[in-house]
Amino acid sequence: MTSADGELEDRIRALLDARADTASICPSDVARAVAPGDWRPLMESVQEAARRLAAAGEVEITQKSDVVDPDSARGPIRIRRARTN
């Protein structure tokens, strides 16, 4: 993992910390926070960072509010804090 990867993970955590516990964020929120003028090239890296955090149990990847497998998800995703039931 590079320092840029760590920065993306930290930014995901920070954006989630700034929202309600039940809120989620879009990967583009993270990319825009890191590089407002040229955020699109960061999208795959942000999604990879989210997958790492999901594997560590910190976050969940969702589609239409349902938790999905980050490795098989296709299409738009959201990132939220992991929830314990």
LUMKOLFI-949281 format. One record per residue (C-alpha): residue number from 0; residue in one letter; chain; x, y, z. Coordinates in steps of 0.2 Angstrom, whole numbers, padded with zeros to 4 digits. Layout:
BEGIN
ATOM   nr  rest  kette      X      Y      Z
ATOM  NUM     A      A      X      Y      Z
...
***
This chain:
BEGIN
ATOM   nr  rest  kette      X      Y      Z
ATOM    0     M      A   0000   0000   0000
ATOM    1     T      A   0007   0017  -0005
ATOM    2     S      A   0005   0033   0005
ATOM    3     A      A  -0008   0039  -0008
ATOM    4     D      A  -0018   0023  -0004
ATOM    5     G      A  -0017   0027   0014
ATOM    6     E      A  -0023   0045   0011
ATOM    7     L      A  -0038   0038   0002
ATOM    8     E      A  -0043   0026   0016
ATOM    9     D      A  -0040   0041   0028
ATOM   10     R      A  -0051   0052   0018
ATOM   11     I      A  -0065   0039   0017
ATOM   12     R      A  -0064   0038   0036
ATOM   13     A      A  -0064   0057   0038
ATOM   14     L      A  -0079   0059   0027
ATOM   15     L      A  -0089   0045   0036
ATOM   16     D      A  -0084   0053   0053
ATOM   17     A      A  -0092   0070   0047
ATOM   18     R      A  -0109   0061   0043
ATOM   19     A      A  -0122   0053   0054
ATOM   20     D      A  -0118   0035   0059
ATOM   21     T      A  -0131   0029   0047
ATOM   22     A      A  -0125   0039   0032
ATOM   23     S      A  -0116   0033   0017
ATOM   24     I      A  -0104   0042   0005
ATOM   25     C      A  -0101   0040  -0014
ATOM   26     P      A  -0083   0036  -0020
ATOM   27     S      A  -0084   0052  -0030
ATOM   28     D      A  -0086   0062  -0014
ATOM   29     V      A  -0069   0055  -0009
ATOM   30     A      A  -0061   0058  -0026
ATOM   31     R      A  -0067   0076  -0026
ATOM   32     A      A  -0061   0079  -0009
ATOM   33     V      A  -0043   0074  -0014
ATOM   34     A      A  -0043   0081  -0031
ATOM   35     P      A  -0057   0093  -0034
ATOM   36     G      A  -0051   0098  -0052
ATOM   37     D      A  -0047   0081  -0058
ATOM   38     W      A  -0056   0068  -0048
ATOM   39     R      A  -0061   0056  -0061
ATOM   40     P      A  -0045   0047  -0063
ATOM   41     L      A  -0045   0043  -0044
ATOM   42     M      A  -0062   0033  -0045
ATOM   43     E      A  -0054   0016  -0046
ATOM   44     S      A  -0041   0019  -0033
ATOM   45     V      A  -0055   0025  -0021
ATOM   46     Q      A  -0065   0010  -0024
ATOM   47     E      A  -0050  -0001  -0021
ATOM   48     A      A  -0047   0008  -0004
ATOM   49     A      A  -0065   0005   0000
ATOM   50     R      A  -0063  -0013  -0004
ATOM   51     R      A  -0048  -0014   0008
ATOM   52     L      A  -0058  -0006   0022
ATOM   53     A      A  -0072  -0018   0019
ATOM   54     A      A  -0060  -0033   0020
ATOM   55     A      A  -0054  -0026   0036
ATOM   56     G      A  -0072  -0024   0043
ATOM   57     E      A  -0072  -0005   0044
ATOM   58     V      A  -0085  -0002   0030
ATOM   59     E      A  -0098  -0010   0020
ATOM   60     I      A  -0101  -0008   0001
ATOM   61     T      A  -0119  -0005  -0003
ATOM   62     Q      A  -0130  -0004  -0019
ATOM   63     K      A  -0148   0002  -0016
ATOM   64     S      A  -0145   0001   0003
ATOM   65     D      A  -0141  -0018   0002
ATOM   66     V      A  -0123  -0024   0007
ATOM   67     V      A  -0114  -0032  -0008
ATOM   68     D      A  -0098  -0041  -0011
ATOM   69     P      A  -0086  -0028  -0015
ATOM   70     D      A  -0077  -0039  -0027
ATOM   71     S      A  -0092  -0043  -0038
ATOM   72     A      A  -0102  -0027  -0037
ATOM   73     R      A  -0105  -0019  -0054
ATOM   74     G      A  -0112  -0001  -0056
ATOM   75     P      A  -0113   0013  -0043
ATOM   76     I      A  -0109   0009  -0025
ATOM   77     R      A  -0110   0018  -0009
ATOM   78     I      A  -0098   0016   0006
ATOM   79     R      A  -0105   0016   0024
ATOM   80     R      A  -0098   0012   0041
ATOM   81     A      A  -0099  -0007   0045
ATOM   82     R      A  -0115  -0010   0055
ATOM   83     T      A  -0117  -0024   0068
ATOM   84     N      A  -0133  -0032   0070
***
